[in-house]
């Protein structure tokens, strides 16, 4: 993982880099929540972008919106992030309440 977990300045740069590298690739989004349990929010949908909005203190993960099969862009918004870890094939975001969002890029062979 890139050592960006608590460096807010690096979050935007790393998420922009990941967007450039993976736009259109398939992703799975999982939510790990202490109160409601673990849930898969999206499975094998095209990745549109990820960014950190400093003003509103949110991480936005967007999927879809690129084709007739996925005509709408869906956004998963993570309020009050405290950690953001980025690898070449995944994003892990922990919010202030402890909820963890994992975005994993999947290959066509999977």
C-alpha positions in Angstrom: 0.0 0.0 0.0 1.2 3.5 -0.7 2.0 5.3 2.5 -0.8 7.8 2.3 -3.1 6.5 5.0 -3.3 9.7 7.1 -1.6 12.2 4.7 -4.6 14.1 3.3 -2.5 16.0 0.8 -1.5 12.7 -0.8 -5.0 11.3 -1.0 -6.1 13.5 -3.9 -2.9 12.8 -5.9 -3.0 9.0 -5.3 -6.8 8.7 -6.1 -6.3 10.8 -9.3 -3.4 8.6 -10.3 -5.5 5.5 -9.7 -8.3 7.0 -11.8 -5.9 7.6 -14.7 -4.6 4.0 -14.5 -8.0 2.2 -14.1 -10.8 4.2 -15.6 -13.2 1.7 -17.2 -11.8 -1.3 -15.3 -14.2 -3.6 -13.4 -14.4 -3.1 -9.6 -16.0 -4.7 -6.6 -17.0 -2.4 -3.7 -17.3 -3.9 -0.2 -18.5 -2.1 2.9 -17.3 -3.4 6.3 -19.5 -2.0 8.9 -19.3 -2.8 12.6 -23.0 -2.1 13.2 -24.6 -3.6 10.0 -22.1 -6.2 9.0 -20.2 -6.6 5.8 -22.0 -6.0 2.5 -21.0 -5.9 -1.2 -22.3 -2.7 -2.7 -21.2 -3.3 -6.3 -19.9 -6.2 -8.2 -18.0 -6.0 -11.5 -19.1 -2.5 -12.6 -16.8 -0.2 -14.6 -14.8 2.2 -12.5 -15.3 5.9 -13.4 -13.2 7.8 -10.8 -12.1 8.2 -7.2 -11.3 11.5 -5.6 -10.9 13.3 -2.3 -12.9 16.5 -1.8 -11.0 18.6 0.7 -13.8 21.2 1.1 -16.4 18.7 2.1 -14.0 16.1 3.6 -15.3 13.2 1.6 -13.9 10.5 -0.6 -16.0 9.8 -3.7 -15.9 6.5 -5.6 -17.9 6.6 -8.8 -18.8 3.7 -11.0 -20.8 3.2 -14.3 -21.9 6.0 -16.6 -19.7 4.9 -19.5 -22.0 2.8 -21.7 -25.5 1.7 -22.5 -25.1 -1.2 -20.1 -24.2 1.2 -17.3 -25.7 4.5 -18.4 -25.8 6.1 -14.9 -22.9 7.1 -12.8 -23.3 5.9 -9.2 -21.3 7.5 -6.5 -20.4 6.0 -3.1 -19.5 8.9 -0.7 -17.4 8.3 2.4 -17.8 11.1 4.9 -15.1 12.1 7.3 -12.3 9.7 6.1 -9.5 9.2 8.6 -7.4 6.7 6.5 -7.0 6.2 2.8 -4.7 3.5 1.5 -4.0 3.0 -2.2 -2.3 0.1 -4.1 -2.2 -0.5 -7.8 -5.3 -2.7 -7.6 -7.3 -1.5 -4.5 -8.4 1.4 -2.3 -9.2 1.1 1.4 -11.0 4.0 3.1 -11.8 4.1 6.8 -14.3 6.7 8.0 -14.4 8.4 11.4 -17.0 5.9 12.6 -14.9 2.9 11.7 -16.7 1.8 8.6 -14.2 0.5 6.0 -14.8 0.7 2.2 -12.7 -1.5 0.0 -12.7 -1.0 -3.8 -10.9 -3.8 -5.6 -10.1 -4.0 -9.3 -10.8 -7.4 -10.8 -9.3 -8.9 -13.9 -11.3 -10.2 -16.8 -10.1 -13.7 -15.9 -11.6 -13.7 -12.4 
